[in-house]
Amino acid sequence: MDIKPDRMVYLGYGKYWRSDAIVGLMPIEQDRGPGRRTEVYTATLEQPIVASRSEQTILADMAVASDDMMRLHEAHEILSDVSDAFDDMSDVLRRMLVNEAKFDVDLWLRRIRRVLRADGTAESDVGQSELF
């Protein structure tokens, strides 16, 4: 595996580290839980950083990816951001967009969520009311 130098790798909960400074990954087996998935050993710290992401995910972010894979990853991040923005949109603005511009926010939100779920990059969007 070729590690791309100077790439910032997301470790979870707002933690980032340079890919070429990470020297080891150890999955946490005892006391593993939310926010405790992997110990990340770095060249500059004596103690490991506790990451909330799995070692496979961190490794995938560290590795050299093709331009197509990088564009695909960026597209998924953009779709996720757009989905979040649509979620925060007021009902009044949604109605205005439907009536004035024929732009159905709810339809696009469902399509975006379907795409993100199909690729496994987003968590389930099913609300509790939809379960029954």
OpenMM code with the backbone's topology and positions (N, CA, C; nanometers):
from openmm import Vec3, app, unit

residues = "MET ASP ILE LYS PRO ASP ARG MET VAL TYR LEU GLY TYR GLY LYS TYR TRP ARG SER ASP ALA ILE VAL GLY LEU MET PRO ILE GLU GLN ASP ARG GLY PRO GLY ARG ARG THR GLU VAL TYR THR ALA THR LEU GLU GLN PRO ILE VAL ALA SER ARG SER GLU GLN THR ILE LEU ALA ASP MET ALA VAL ALA SER ASP ASP MET MET ARG LEU HIS GLU ALA HIS GLU ILE LEU SER ASP VAL SER ASP ALA PHE ASP ASP MET SER ASP VAL LEU ARG ARG MET LEU VAL ASN GLU ALA LYS PHE ASP VAL ASP LEU TRP LEU ARG ARG ILE ARG ARG VAL LEU ARG ALA ASP GLY THR ALA GLU SER ASP VAL GLY GLN SER GLU LEU PHE".split()
positions = [
    Vec3(0.0840, -0.1172, 0.0000),
    Vec3(0.0000, 0.0000, 0.0000),
    Vec3(0.0883, 0.1232, 0.0000),
    Vec3(0.0597, 0.2143, -0.0892),
    Vec3(0.1322, 0.3410, -0.0950),
    Vec3(0.0550, 0.4450, -0.0160),
    Vec3(0.1234, 0.5079, 0.0781),
    Vec3(0.0624, 0.6123, 0.1585),
    Vec3(0.0859, 0.7462, 0.0918),
    Vec3(-0.0206, 0.8185, 0.0701),
    Vec3(-0.0097, 0.9512, 0.0089),
    Vec3(0.0415, 1.0485, 0.1144),
    Vec3(0.1569, 1.1115, 0.0923),
    Vec3(0.2109, 1.2052, 0.1920),
    Vec3(0.1286, 1.3337, 0.1998),
    Vec3(0.1325, 1.3948, 0.3165),
    Vec3(0.0690, 1.5250, 0.3416),
    Vec3(-0.0834, 1.5232, 0.3278),
    Vec3(-0.1450, 1.4065, 0.3297),
    Vec3(-0.2909, 1.3982, 0.3251),
    Vec3(-0.3426, 1.3986, 0.4683),
    Vec3(-0.4404, 1.4834, 0.4970),
    Vec3(-0.5005, 1.4870, 0.6297),
    Vec3(-0.6030, 1.3746, 0.6397),
    Vec3(-0.5880, 1.2914, 0.7425),
    Vec3(-0.6747, 1.1763, 0.7624),
    Vec3(-0.7668, 1.2057, 0.8805),
    Vec3(-0.8957, 1.1884, 0.8578),
    Vec3(-0.9941, 1.2121, 0.9627),
    Vec3(-0.9967, 1.0918, 1.0559),
    Vec3(-0.9774, 1.1169, 1.1862),
    Vec3(-0.9775, 1.0106, 1.2859),
    Vec3(-1.1093, 1.0050, 1.3626),
    Vec3(-1.1961, 1.1017, 1.3415),
    Vec3(-1.3249, 1.1059, 1.4094),
    Vec3(-1.3272, 1.2118, 1.5173),
    Vec3(-1.4472, 1.2618, 1.5457),
    Vec3(-1.4694, 1.3627, 1.6497),
    Vec3(-1.3761, 1.4827, 1.6364),
    Vec3(-1.3580, 1.5302, 1.5145),
    Vec3(-1.2791, 1.6506, 1.4905),
    Vec3(-1.1294, 1.6309, 1.4933),
    Vec3(-1.0825, 1.5077, 1.5011),
    Vec3(-0.9383, 1.4811, 1.5034),
    Vec3(-0.8898, 1.4491, 1.3624),
    Vec3(-0.7819, 1.5161, 1.3221),
    Vec3(-0.7173, 1.4910, 1.1935),
    Vec3(-0.5680, 1.4706, 1.2189),
    Vec3(-0.5050, 1.3887, 1.1343),
    Vec3(-0.3615, 1.3691, 1.1451),
    Vec3(-0.3056, 1.3484, 1.0053),
    Vec3(-0.1805, 1.3908, 0.9841),
    Vec3(-0.1177, 1.3725, 0.8528),
    Vec3(-0.0923, 1.2249, 0.8265),
    Vec3(-0.1220, 1.1813, 0.7073),
    Vec3(-0.1106, 1.0396, 0.6723),
    Vec3(0.0318, 0.9873, 0.6845),
    Vec3(0.1305, 1.0694, 0.6490),
    Vec3(0.2681, 1.0215, 0.6535),
    Vec3(0.3267, 1.0245, 0.7943),
    Vec3(0.2527, 1.0771, 0.8929),
    Vec3(0.2989, 1.0786, 1.0317),
    Vec3(0.2377, 0.9647, 1.1138),
    Vec3(0.1423, 0.8932, 1.0549),
    Vec3(0.0817, 0.7783, 1.1231),
    Vec3(0.1708, 0.6572, 1.0992),
    Vec3(0.2127, 0.5935, 1.2089),
    Vec3(0.3053, 0.4807, 1.1960),
    Vec3(0.2420, 0.3471, 1.2338),
    Vec3(0.1253, 0.3488, 1.2971),
    Vec3(0.0620, 0.2229, 1.3348),
    Vec3(-0.0833, 0.2400, 1.3725),
    Vec3(-0.1596, 0.1345, 1.3489),
    Vec3(-0.3009, 0.1314, 1.3853),
    Vec3(-0.3272, 0.0018, 1.4616),
    Vec3(-0.3966, 0.0129, 1.5739),
    Vec3(-0.4281, -0.1044, 1.6536),
    Vec3(-0.5765, -0.0999, 1.6892),
    Vec3(-0.6549, -0.2003, 1.6433),
    Vec3(-0.7963, -0.2002, 1.6797),
    Vec3(-0.8128, -0.2186, 1.8300),
    Vec3(-0.9037, -0.1454, 1.8887),
    Vec3(-0.9321, -0.1588, 2.0313),
    Vec3(-1.0274, -0.2764, 2.0486),
    Vec3(-0.9885, -0.3707, 2.1315),
    Vec3(-1.0734, -0.4882, 2.1526),
    Vec3(-1.1423, -0.4841, 2.2882),
    Vec3(-1.0748, -0.4346, 2.3917),
    Vec3(-1.1370, -0.4208, 2.5229),
    Vec3(-1.1816, -0.2771, 2.5412),
    Vec3(-1.2948, -0.2587, 2.6058),
    Vec3(-1.3526, -0.1251, 2.6279),
    Vec3(-1.3808, -0.0524, 2.4977),
    Vec3(-1.4083, -0.1289, 2.3928),
    Vec3(-1.4418, -0.0692, 2.2638),
    Vec3(-1.5851, -0.0204, 2.2694),
    Vec3(-1.6097, 0.0942, 2.2143),
    Vec3(-1.7446, 0.1494, 2.2138),
    Vec3(-1.7489, 0.2774, 2.1348),
    Vec3(-1.8539, 0.3561, 2.1528),
    Vec3(-1.8646, 0.4823, 2.0792),
    Vec3(-1.7418, 0.5704, 2.1038),
    Vec3(-1.6788, 0.6107, 1.9965),
    Vec3(-1.5610, 0.6959, 2.0055),
    Vec3(-1.4332, 0.6209, 2.0378),
    Vec3(-1.4387, 0.4876, 2.0474),
    Vec3(-1.3209, 0.4079, 2.0825),
    Vec3(-1.3125, 0.2876, 1.9884),
    Vec3(-1.2591, 0.3086, 1.8700),
    Vec3(-1.2481, 0.2011, 1.7718),
    Vec3(-1.1028, 0.1586, 1.7461),
    Vec3(-1.0133, 0.2571, 1.7377),
    Vec3(-0.8767, 0.2294, 1.6960),
    Vec3(-0.7783, 0.3179, 1.7717),
    Vec3(-0.6647, 0.2591, 1.8075),
    Vec3(-0.5541, 0.3387, 1.8603),
    Vec3(-0.4623, 0.3717, 1.7429),
    Vec3(-0.4332, 0.5001, 1.7255),
    Vec3(-0.3511, 0.5464, 1.6147),
    Vec3(-0.2171, 0.5926, 1.6720),
    Vec3(-0.1105, 0.5242, 1.6314),
    Vec3(0.0250, 0.5590, 1.6766),
    Vec3(0.0880, 0.6524, 1.5744),
    Vec3(0.1490, 0.7585, 1.6264),
    Vec3(0.2098, 0.8580, 1.5387),
    Vec3(0.3588, 0.8715, 1.5695),
    Vec3(0.4299, 0.9329, 1.4769),
    Vec3(0.5741, 0.9503, 1.4923),
    Vec3(0.6077, 1.0574, 1.5956),
    Vec3(0.5138, 1.1439, 1.6276),
    Vec3(0.5445, 1.2575, 1.7135),
    Vec3(0.4906, 1.2465, 1.8556),
    Vec3(0.4011, 1.1529, 1.8812),
    Vec3(0.3429, 1.1386, 2.0150),
    Vec3(0.3827, 1.0056, 2.0779),
    Vec3(0.4049, 1.0060, 2.2089),
    Vec3(0.4395, 0.8820, 2.2778),
    Vec3(0.3176, 0.7932, 2.2988),
    Vec3(0.2040, 0.8547, 2.3276),
    Vec3(0.0803, 0.7804, 2.3511),
    Vec3(-0.0035, 0.7783, 2.2231),
    Vec3(-0.0785, 0.6694, 2.2005),
    Vec3(-0.1631, 0.6654, 2.0804),
    Vec3(-0.2828, 0.7579, 2.0934),
    Vec3(-0.3347, 0.7991, 1.9784),
    Vec3(-0.4578, 0.8770, 1.9709),
    Vec3(-0.5715, 0.7771, 1.9587),
    Vec3(-0.6769, 0.7961, 2.0354),
    Vec3(-0.7935, 0.7091, 2.0260),
    Vec3(-0.8854, 0.7656, 1.9182),
    Vec3(-0.9078, 0.6857, 1.8138),
    Vec3(-0.9905, 0.7283, 1.7011),
    Vec3(-1.1266, 0.6605, 1.7081),
    Vec3(-1.2277, 0.7280, 1.6568),
    Vec3(-1.3623, 0.6708, 1.6560),
    Vec3(-1.3913, 0.5955, 1.5265),
    Vec3(-1.2946, 0.5878, 1.4366),
    Vec3(-1.3125, 0.5177, 1.3090),
    Vec3(-1.2346, 0.3870, 1.3118),
    Vec3(-1.2757, 0.2936, 1.2280),
    Vec3(-1.2083, 0.1633, 1.2230),
    Vec3(-1.0735, 0.1764, 1.1524),
    Vec3(-0.9868, 0.0791, 1.1779),
    Vec3(-0.8538, 0.0822, 1.1159),
    Vec3(-0.8622, 0.0692, 0.9642),
    Vec3(-0.9607, -0.0069, 0.9129),
    Vec3(-0.9758, -0.0209, 0.7673),
    Vec3(-1.0126, 0.1129, 0.7028),
    Vec3(-1.0997, 0.1874, 0.7680),
    Vec3(-1.1413, 0.3167, 0.7141),
    Vec3(-1.0259, 0.4162, 0.7153),
    Vec3(-0.9504, 0.4156, 0.8236),
    Vec3(-0.8362, 0.5063, 0.8325),
    Vec3(-0.7321, 0.4698, 0.7274),
    Vec3(-0.7055, 0.3412, 0.7106),
    Vec3(-0.6103, 0.2963, 0.6087),
    Vec3(-0.6547, 0.3374, 0.4687),
    Vec3(-0.7826, 0.3231, 0.4415),
    Vec3(-0.8343, 0.3604, 0.3094),
    Vec3(-0.8141, 0.5093, 0.2832),
    Vec3(-0.8310, 0.5923, 0.3865),
    Vec3(-0.8104, 0.7363, 0.3703),
    Vec3(-0.6628, 0.7710, 0.3525),
    Vec3(-0.5737, 0.6889, 0.4078),
    Vec3(-0.4301, 0.7155, 0.3980),
    Vec3(-0.3727, 0.6771, 0.2617),
    Vec3(-0.4328, 0.5791, 0.1977),
    Vec3(-0.3766, 0.5222, 0.0751),
    Vec3(-0.3977, 0.6136, -0.0449),
    Vec3(-0.3121, 0.5945, -0.1427),
    Vec3(-0.3242, 0.6682, -0.2676),
    Vec3(-0.4450, 0.6138, -0.3423),
    Vec3(-0.5353, 0.7015, -0.3764),
    Vec3(-0.6543, 0.6628, -0.4506),
    Vec3(-0.6490, 0.7272, -0.5886),
    Vec3(-0.7201, 0.6655, -0.6793),
    Vec3(-0.7234, 0.7203, -0.8142),
    Vec3(-0.8025, 0.8506, -0.8145),
    Vec3(-0.7854, 0.9272, -0.9198),
    Vec3(-0.8585, 1.0529, -0.9321),
    Vec3(-1.0089, 1.0283, -0.9323),
    Vec3(-1.0515, 0.9188, -0.9975),
    Vec3(-1.1944, 0.8872, -1.0003),
    Vec3(-1.2473, 0.8588, -0.8600),
    Vec3(-1.1703, 0.7866, -0.7796),
    Vec3(-1.2120, 0.7570, -0.6429),
    Vec3(-1.2176, 0.8845, -0.5598),
    Vec3(-1.1212, 0.9733, -0.5797),
    Vec3(-1.1212, 1.0988, -0.5057),
    Vec3(-1.2430, 1.1839, -0.5443),
    Vec3(-1.2760, 1.1878, -0.6737),
    Vec3(-1.3934, 1.2630, -0.7179),
    Vec3(-1.5216, 1.2013, -0.6630),
    Vec3(-1.5285, 1.0693, -0.6600),
    Vec3(-1.6454, 1.0006, -0.6059),
    Vec3(-1.6609, 1.0313, -0.4576),
    Vec3(-1.5520, 1.0277, -0.3843),
    Vec3(-1.5554, 1.0591, -0.2413),
    Vec3(-1.6014, 1.2031, -0.2194),
    Vec3(-1.5499, 1.2950, -0.2988),
    Vec3(-1.5891, 1.4356, -0.2881),
    Vec3(-1.7371, 1.4534, -0.3211),
    Vec3(-1.7867, 1.3808, -0.4226),
    Vec3(-1.9283, 1.3898, -0.4592),
    Vec3(-2.0167, 1.3417, -0.3449),
    Vec3(-1.9752, 1.2364, -0.2771),
    Vec3(-2.0526, 1.1878, -0.1634),
    Vec3(-2.0533, 1.2882, -0.0489),
    Vec3(-1.9411, 1.3533, -0.0251),
    Vec3(-1.9358, 1.4559, 0.0789),
    Vec3(-2.0271, 1.5729, 0.0442),
    Vec3(-2.0284, 1.6119, -0.0835),
    Vec3(-2.1140, 1.7214, -0.1275),
    Vec3(-2.2606, 1.6838, -0.1113),
    Vec3(-2.2970, 1.5624, -0.1525),
    Vec3(-2.4355, 1.5178, -0.1376),
    Vec3(-2.4773, 1.5155, 0.0087),
    Vec3(-2.3884, 1.4737, 0.0942),
    Vec3(-2.4182, 1.4719, 0.2372),
    Vec3(-2.4403, 1.6133, 0.2901),
    Vec3(-2.3574, 1.7077, 0.2475),
    Vec3(-2.3731, 1.8472, 0.2894),
    Vec3(-2.5036, 1.9067, 0.2368),
    Vec3(-2.5373, 1.8773, 0.1121),
    Vec3(-2.6626, 1.9269, 0.0538),
    Vec3(-2.7817, 1.8672, 0.1290),
    Vec3(-2.7734, 1.7403, 0.1615),
    Vec3(-2.8795, 1.6747, 0.2376),
    Vec3(-2.8995, 1.7423, 0.3725),
    Vec3(-2.7904, 1.7729, 0.4411),
    Vec3(-2.7994, 1.8424, 0.5699),
    Vec3(-2.8618, 1.9808, 0.5538),
    Vec3(-2.8241, 2.0510, 0.4468),
    Vec3(-2.8798, 2.1848, 0.4229),
    Vec3(-3.0297, 2.1771, 0.3943),
    Vec3(-3.0715, 2.0785, 0.3157),
    Vec3(-3.2137, 2.0606, 0.2885),
    Vec3(-3.2902, 2.0276, 0.4165),
    Vec3(-3.2311, 1.9480, 0.5030),
    Vec3(-3.2954, 1.9135, 0.6300),
    Vec3(-3.3210, 2.0372, 0.7146),
    Vec3(-3.2290, 2.1322, 0.7114),
    Vec3(-3.2402, 2.2531, 0.7930),
    Vec3(-3.3322, 2.3585, 0.7319),
    Vec3(-3.3767, 2.3365, 0.6088),
    Vec3(-3.4586, 2.4349, 0.5388),
    Vec3(-3.5983, 2.4410, 0.6010),
    Vec3(-3.6507, 2.5620, 0.6180),
    Vec3(-3.7838, 2.5793, 0.6785),
    Vec3(-3.8936, 2.5313, 0.5834),
    Vec3(-4.0067, 2.4961, 0.6422),
    Vec3(-4.1204, 2.4503, 0.5624),
    Vec3(-4.1724, 2.5609, 0.4710),
    Vec3(-4.1658, 2.6853, 0.5177),
    Vec3(-4.2113, 2.7989, 0.4365),
    Vec3(-4.1262, 2.8108, 0.3106),
    Vec3(-3.9966, 2.8015, 0.3259),
    Vec3(-3.9072, 2.8103, 0.2101),
    Vec3(-3.9285, 2.6929, 0.1156),
    Vec3(-3.9510, 2.5752, 0.1704),
    Vec3(-3.9784, 2.4576, 0.0855),
    Vec3(-4.1036, 2.4801, 0.0015),
    Vec3(-4.2102, 2.5308, 0.0639),
    Vec3(-4.3349, 2.5563, -0.0105),
    Vec3(-4.3138, 2.6630, -0.1173),
    Vec3(-4.2368, 2.7671, -0.0847),
    Vec3(-4.2094, 2.8720, -0.1832),
    Vec3(-4.1344, 2.8153, -0.3036),
    Vec3(-4.0357, 2.7313, -0.2767),
    Vec3(-3.9585, 2.6727, -0.3866),
    Vec3(-4.0459, 2.5837, -0.4755),
    Vec3(-4.1355, 2.5085, -0.4152),
    Vec3(-4.2249, 2.4231, -0.4944),
    Vec3(-4.3188, 2.5080, -0.5785),
    Vec3(-4.3782, 2.6097, -0.5159),
    Vec3(-4.4788, 2.6920, -0.5852),
    Vec3(-4.4180, 2.7851, -0.6889),
    Vec3(-4.3067, 2.8477, -0.6575),
    Vec3(-4.2498, 2.9489, -0.7459),
    Vec3(-4.1508, 2.8927, -0.8478),
    Vec3(-4.0717, 2.7938, -0.8068),
    Vec3(-3.9654, 2.7444, -0.8955),
    Vec3(-3.9842, 2.5982, -0.9364),
    Vec3(-4.0920, 2.5369, -0.8891),
    Vec3(-4.1184, 2.3948, -0.9185),
    Vec3(-4.0015, 2.3067, -0.8754),
    Vec3(-3.9399, 2.3441, -0.7631),
    Vec3(-3.8270, 2.2703, -0.7068),
    Vec3(-3.8735, 2.2029, -0.5783),
    Vec3(-3.8900, 2.0715, -0.5831),
    Vec3(-3.9401, 1.9955, -0.4687),
    Vec3(-3.8223, 1.9480, -0.3834),
    Vec3(-3.7975, 2.0171, -0.2731),
    Vec3(-3.6858, 1.9859, -0.1842),
    Vec3(-3.6988, 1.8446, -0.1289),
    Vec3(-3.8206, 1.8055, -0.0892),
    Vec3(-3.8407, 1.6724, -0.0309),
    Vec3(-3.8093, 1.5616, -0.1314),
    Vec3(-3.8457, 1.5815, -0.2565),
    Vec3(-3.8143, 1.4831, -0.3601),
    Vec3(-3.6631, 1.4682, -0.3763),
    Vec3(-3.5922, 1.5803, -0.3844),
    Vec3(-3.4468, 1.5751, -0.3999),
    Vec3(-3.3799, 1.5173, -0.2769),
    Vec3(-3.4330, 1.5486, -0.1607),
    Vec3(-3.3773, 1.4944, -0.0369),
    Vec3(-3.3905, 1.3421, -0.0341),
    Vec3(-3.5055, 1.2904, -0.0751),
    Vec3(-3.5234, 1.1443, -0.0813),
    Vec3(-3.4263, 1.0811, -0.1814),
    Vec3(-3.4085, 1.1443, -0.2971),
    Vec3(-3.3164, 1.0903, -0.3983),
    Vec3(-3.1728, 1.0895, -0.3473),
    Vec3(-3.1318, 1.1972, -0.2829),
    Vec3(-2.9948, 1.2054, -0.2307),
    Vec3(-2.9730, 1.0986, -0.1247),
    Vec3(-3.0679, 1.0840, -0.0341),
    Vec3(-3.0551, 0.9825, 0.0709),
    Vec3(-3.0500, 0.8425, 0.0135),
    Vec3(-3.1278, 0.8171, -0.0910),
    Vec3(-3.1260, 0.6850, -0.1557),
    Vec3(-2.9886, 0.6562, -0.2151),
    Vec3(-2.9294, 0.7552, -0.2785),
    Vec3(-2.7960, 0.7379, -0.3373),
    Vec3(-2.6920, 0.7135, -0.2285),
    Vec3(-2.6967, 0.7915, -0.1225),
    Vec3(-2.5999, 0.7751, -0.0145),
    Vec3(-2.6165, 0.6415, 0.0555),
    Vec3(-2.7392, 0.5976, 0.0777),
    Vec3(-2.7631, 0.4674, 0.1412),
    Vec3(-2.7188, 0.3525, 0.0521),
    Vec3(-2.7413, 0.3647, -0.0785),
    Vec3(-2.7061, 0.2575, -0.1716),
    Vec3(-2.5569, 0.2312, -0.1724),
    Vec3(-2.4787, 0.3351, -0.1438),
    Vec3(-2.3334, 0.3191, -0.1456),
    Vec3(-2.2768, 0.2959, -0.0062),
    Vec3(-2.3644, 0.2971, 0.0954),
    Vec3(-2.3190, 0.2700, 0.2313),
    Vec3(-2.2441, 0.3835, 0.2965),
    Vec3(-2.2557, 0.5059, 0.2437),
    Vec3(-2.1802, 0.6163, 0.3008),
    Vec3(-2.2610, 0.6998, 0.3977),
    Vec3(-2.3880, 0.6727, 0.4096),
    Vec3(-2.4691, 0.7483, 0.5040),
    Vec3(-2.5461, 0.6523, 0.5920),
    Vec3(-2.5760, 0.6979, 0.7093),
    Vec3(-2.6536, 0.6171, 0.8002),
    Vec3(-2.7990, 0.6174, 0.7564),
    Vec3(-2.8762, 0.5278, 0.8131),
    Vec3(-3.0172, 0.5173, 0.7795),
    Vec3(-3.0901, 0.6468, 0.8114),
    Vec3(-3.1772, 0.6878, 0.7213),
    Vec3(-3.2521, 0.8113, 0.7385),
    Vec3(-3.3946, 0.7843, 0.7828),
    Vec3(-3.4271, 0.6601, 0.8160),
    Vec3(-3.5626, 0.6254, 0.8503),
    Vec3(-3.5976, 0.6856, 0.9854),
    Vec3(-3.7042, 0.7647, 0.9867),
    Vec3(-3.7510, 0.8227, 1.1112),
    Vec3(-3.8349, 0.7238, 1.1887),
    Vec3(-3.8581, 0.7511, 1.3165),
    Vec3(-3.9328, 0.6575, 1.3987),
    Vec3(-4.0758, 0.6427, 1.3485),
    Vec3(-4.1354, 0.7493, 1.2952),
    Vec3(-4.2722, 0.7404, 1.2454),
    Vec3(-4.2821, 0.6495, 1.1243),
    Vec3(-4.1728, 0.6326, 1.0498),
    Vec3(-4.1740, 0.5477, 0.9317),
    Vec3(-4.1559, 0.4003, 0.9647),
    Vec3(-4.1220, 0.3693, 1.0884),
    Vec3(-4.0981, 0.2307, 1.1263),
    Vec3(-4.2271, 0.1541, 1.1509),
    Vec3(-4.3374, 0.2244, 1.1768),
    Vec3(-4.4631, 0.1569, 1.2105),
    Vec3(-4.5696, 0.1820, 1.1077),
] * unit.nanometer
topology = app.Topology()
chain = topology.addChain("A")
for resn in residues:
    res = topology.addResidue(resn, chain)
    for name in ("N", "CA", "C"):
        topology.addAtom(name, app.Element.getBySymbol(name[0]), res)
